[in-house]
Amino acid sequence: MKRWIVILFAGILFNGTGVVQASPTSSYNQFMQSLDSIVGTTMPVVDEQQIAARSPALSIGQSGQSVQILTLASGMLGQPVVWGGASPAQGFDCSGLVQYVYRQAGINLPRTADLQFLVGRTVSPASLLSGDLVYFTTYEPGASHVGIYIGRDKFIHTSFSKGVVAIGDMNDPYFVQRYYGAKRVL
């Protein structure tokens, strides 16, 4: 299970840097192909040491809870974005996605981004770890959009422009201009 999680996140964080080796058809290969279609590129297979060396933010020593959060969040990629949505059956808005993912991992958070921002301890951008929450000022002042940081300046969030849960880039000018802060609740 641990190796599977590591392979999954290596593909998300390092897509395009390696090639999946051909192997007999299996449910694992079918899963990887379906994930490839979401991410849009072939995902590499790397071992735990390679991941730890490439990304301290996703080190194997990190808490099992953060790995669980990332696994749950990545499982929501491609889900529809719906204002007020808070479940896979309904679709998600940003805070509904965060609340759902964290609740599945046993952590209860408030329903809205502004109230979620009041929970946890403040984290500087340079100190972000996988599983931290990143906040942006979008449609109203203050924390009005939230995502789950996955490492390498990427985060999982609800992309209204794409209409689905997607991976965002902290260096995208849109998000750079609107960055509000980050919190660690793990």
Secondary structure, DSSP 8 states (H G I E B T S, - for coil): -HHHHHHHHHHHHSTTSS--------HHHHHHHHHHHHHTS------HHHHHHH-GGG-TTS-HHHHHHHHHHHTTTT-BB-TT-EETTTEE-HHHHHHHHHHHTT----SSHHHHTTSSEE--GGG--TT-EEEE--SSSSS-EEEEEEETTEEEEEETTTTEEEEEETTSHHHHHHEEEEEE--
